[in-house]
Amino acid sequence: MYMNNRLKFIFERIPKGKGIVDVGTDHGHLAIQLALSDYNGDIFATDIRKAPLNSAIHSAERLGVKDKIKFILCDGLQGIKPDSIDTIVCAGLGAETITGILDRDYWCAAPGYNLFLQPMTMEHVLRYWLINNEFIIKNEYLIEDGNFLYTVIQATYGKSRLLNDAELFVGDKELLVKNPLFYRKIDIAINKLLIKINGLKHADCKCNAVTIHFLENIYQELLDMKGRQG
């Protein structure tokens, strides 16, 4: 079963346990790979869209593991009983979508749940939400897939340390400092900020002044972080 680097990375780190739900399973690659492996817990695959879920069901049937996966058409965790799982995967979704899913089913903010979150956009929103909603960011990973860098955040119930604004954007330096991809990610963030700041300045609108000041502070924090490399 083909999996991209992001899903393969998560798959290799999923602990044995009671059960797992792959939220927004799309074509079911992760759930099917778990069913093909020696994972012995319950496997749930949810998606809000009927077409990709049906595609996942057909793939699981073709590979002989349909009976090992519970496919549920629902929004996020809405169709999952809290006592049926201990691992939650939200991969390939936007950060705002992920936080909305976790917010609606806040029972996951409790001891015993292990979350693997891979946001495609606005990861600073996800980090801010986790820190302010009784989650601790246990690990952060950077995965190279093609020409892109992706973040996987492993979180669980608990109190996380506060992050400065730059860390909200690029990740917890204490967790990522030894990852050689971290400084490439900082460079990418610096370049994006410069484009954003210059665009706001050229717009010549007084209402942009506060935003520009905020972004310039993050830009300086990123430069300082890069300067303390290693």
Secondary structure, DSSP 8 states (H G I E B T S, - for coil): ----HHHHHHHTT----SEEEEET-TT-HHHHHHHHTT--SEEEEEES-HHHHHHHHHHHHHTT-GGGEEEEESSTTTT--GGG-SEEEEEEE-HHHHHHHHHHTGGGSSTT-EEEEEESS-HHHHHHHHHTTTEEEEEEEEEEETTEEEEEEEEEES------HHHHHH--HHHHTT-THHHHHHHHHHHHHHHHHHHHHHHT-GGGHHHHHHHHHHHHHHHHHHHT--
